[in-house]
Amino acid sequence: MKYALLTSLLVLTGASGTLAQDRVYRCGNNEYTNDQTVAKTRNCKQIEGNVSVIAGTAVRSPAPSAPVATGSAAQKVDVNDQRARDSDARGVLEAELKRAEARRAELLAEYKDGKPDHQGIESRNHQKYLDRVAELKAAIARNESDIAGIRRELGRSPAPAPASAGAAPVATAAPASGAK
């Protein structure tokens, strides 16, 4: 008797779980509905099985920030310190530019106008040679893009301060970008 009651209770519980969920329709990629009229008007497809809905996390608004100070109160770095930082940053950019230009020279020497020397198995496997030539060409294009970006950054950074008040500022000329 106990077992019959327990099995009927389990059957009813399982059946109620399956009956609790109505038909669910999928409309588009991430839209679901259980309203049959909406599903018919929007040409939705019925989904077989159960659908689980998981609530996402709420987006928090940023905390209110302190008001921004203006004038000399907003300036936290001494002018001489800022000039030193700018000079250091410019020096780093110039060193990076020299490295990029040296790398470009190496790549162009290896590329040899699209006809680099064959290496190892490339004399027997022409596709490997073509792949290496394409990689070299892409590396040269990336390097040219890097050089152009560094030059743009150098153009944005403030010019270095002259060593003495009477010295003329040093001007740097940008080389022609057509040379490859």
Beta strands, then each sheet from edge to edge (+ up, - down):
strand 1: 24-27
strand 2: 31-33
strand 3: 45-47
sheet 1: 2+ 1- 3+
end
